[in-house]
């Protein structure tokens, strides 16, 4: 995880001062994480819990990666049920379940670069380490597309690695 922390920090530094900087919500307290799990009726995998405790949520400019919003936990939403924003895992998932009939075993943890692409944990398919695969749900077609990542940690690392590599390229 140390490498991923350094990678996210490198991307954040590179985007600071640009029109669309990297936005980090800030660490989510354990009480907010537990409340979000309870509200969704799921247990988050270790990689996602670490992400929440470390960053809370991350948004990058949409043109930089296949995932531009790593959906997190907003403590006021998770602990009080008050709708403090649409970038909360509870809000996004419950809204998707209601409006798009998203299956109960899917949890929206990433917003895709294309309109209405949602990256979801499939909590019905745990690995021995307690992780879940990340599937792409196309809300336009109201259908699962494919498995994109082995787990949330791989998604975060690959997307942020791609962004870092892109930012390191000289402008033409």
C-alpha positions in Angstrom: 0.0 0.0 0.0 3.0 2.3 0.6 3.6 2.4 -3.2 0.0 3.3 -3.9 0.1 6.1 -1.3 3.2 7.5 -2.9 1.6 7.2 -6.4 -1.5 9.1 -5.3 0.6 11.8 -3.7 2.6 12.1 -6.9 -0.5 12.6 -9.0 -2.0 15.0 -6.5 1.2 17.1 -6.5 1.3 17.1 -10.3 -2.3 18.2 -10.6 -2.0 20.9 -7.9 -2.4 24.4 -9.5 -4.1 23.1 -12.7 -7.7 23.9 -13.6 -8.9 20.5 -12.5 -6.8 19.4 -9.5 -7.0 16.1 -7.8 -9.5 16.3 -5.0 -9.1 14.2 -1.9 -11.9 14.0 0.6 -9.8 13.2 3.6 -9.6 10.1 5.8 -12.9 8.6 6.8 -13.3 7.6 10.5 -14.0 3.9 11.3 -17.4 4.9 12.6 -18.4 6.3 9.2 -17.0 3.3 7.3 -18.9 0.9 9.6 -22.1 3.0 9.2 -21.8 2.9 5.4 -21.3 -0.9 5.5 -24.4 -1.2 7.6 -26.5 1.1 5.4 -25.6 -1.0 2.3 -25.8 -4.4 4.1 -22.2 -5.3 3.0 -18.7 -5.7 4.4 -16.1 -3.7 2.5 -13.0 -5.5 1.4 -9.6 -4.7 3.0 -8.3 -2.6 0.1 -11.4 -0.4 0.0 -11.4 0.1 3.8 -7.7 1.1 3.6 -8.6 3.5 0.8 -11.4 5.1 2.9 -9.2 5.4 6.0 -6.3 6.9 4.0 -8.1 9.2 1.5 -11.9 9.0 2.0 -12.5 9.6 -1.7 -10.5 10.8 -4.7 -11.6 12.6 -7.8 -9.3 13.3 -10.8 -10.1 15.2 -14.0 -12.4 12.9 -16.1 -10.1 12.9 -19.2 -7.2 11.4 -17.3 -8.4 7.9 -16.5 -10.9 5.2 -17.1 -12.1 5.9 -13.6 -12.2 9.5 -12.5 -14.0 9.4 -9.2 -13.1 6.8 -6.6 -16.2 7.0 -4.5 -15.7 7.2 -0.8 -17.5 7.8 2.4 -18.9 11.1 3.5 -19.0 10.9 7.3 -22.2 13.1 7.6 -24.0 10.8 5.1 -22.8 7.5 6.6 -23.4 8.5 10.3 -26.5 10.6 10.1 -28.3 9.6 6.9 -28.2 13.2 5.8 -27.5 13.6 2.1 -24.3 15.7 2.1 -23.3 14.8 -1.5 -23.5 12.5 -4.4 -19.9 11.3 -4.1 -20.7 9.1 -1.2 -20.7 5.3 -1.7 -24.0 5.0 0.2 -25.8 7.6 -1.8 -24.4 6.4 -5.2 -25.2 2.8 -4.5 -28.7 3.3 -3.0 -29.6 5.7 -5.8 -28.4 3.2 -8.4 -30.4 0.4 -6.8 -33.5 2.5 -6.8 -33.2 4.2 -10.2 -31.4 1.5 -12.2 -32.3 -1.7 -10.3 -28.6 -2.3 -9.5 -28.4 -5.7 -7.9 -28.0 -5.8 -4.1 -24.6 -7.5 -4.3 -23.1 -4.6 -6.3 -21.6 -1.5 -4.6 -20.6 1.6 -6.7 -17.0 2.5 -5.9 -15.9 4.2 -9.1 -17.3 6.5 -11.7 -16.1 5.8 -15.3 -14.8 8.3 -17.8 -17.9 7.7 -20.0 -21.3 9.0 -18.9 -23.1 6.5 -16.6 -20.2 3.9 -16.3 -20.1 2.6 -12.8 -17.3 0.5 -11.3 -18.9 -1.8 -8.7 -17.6 -4.2 -6.1 -19.3 -7.6 -6.6 -19.7 -8.6 -2.9 -21.2 -12.0 -3.9 -17.8 -13.2 -5.1 -15.3 -12.9 -2.2 -11.7 -14.1 -2.6 -10.0 -16.0 0.3 -8.4 -12.6 1.3 -11.8 -10.9 1.6 -11.5 -8.9 -1.6 -14.1 -8.6 -4.3 -13.8 -8.2 -8.1 -14.6 -4.9 -9.6 -17.2 -5.0 -12.5 -18.2 -2.4 -14.9 -22.0 -1.6 -14.9 -23.2 0.4 -17.9 -26.2 2.4 -16.6 -27.1 3.5 -20.1 -27.8 -0.1 -21.0 -28.7 -1.1 -17.4 -26.4 -4.1 -17.7 -23.2 -5.5 -16.3 -20.4 -5.2 -18.9 -17.4 -7.2 -17.6 -14.9 -7.7 -14.8 -12.3 -4.9 -15.0 -10.1 -5.5 -11.9 -9.3 -8.3 -9.5 -10.1 -5.9 -6.6 -10.4 -2.2 -5.6 -6.7 -2.0 -4.8 -5.7 -3.0 -8.3 -8.2 -0.5 -9.8 -6.8 2.4 -7.7 -3.1 1.4 -8.5 -3.6 0.9 -12.2 -5.7 4.0 -12.8 -3.4 6.3 -10.8 -0.3 4.6 -12.4 -1.7 5.4 -15.8 -2.5 9.0 -14.8 1.0 9.5 -13.3 2.6 8.1 -16.6 0.4 10.4 -18.7 1.4 13.4 -16.6 5.0 12.5 -17.0 4.8 12.6 -20.8 6.0 15.8 -22.4 3.4 18.0 -24.1 3.5 18.1 -27.9 
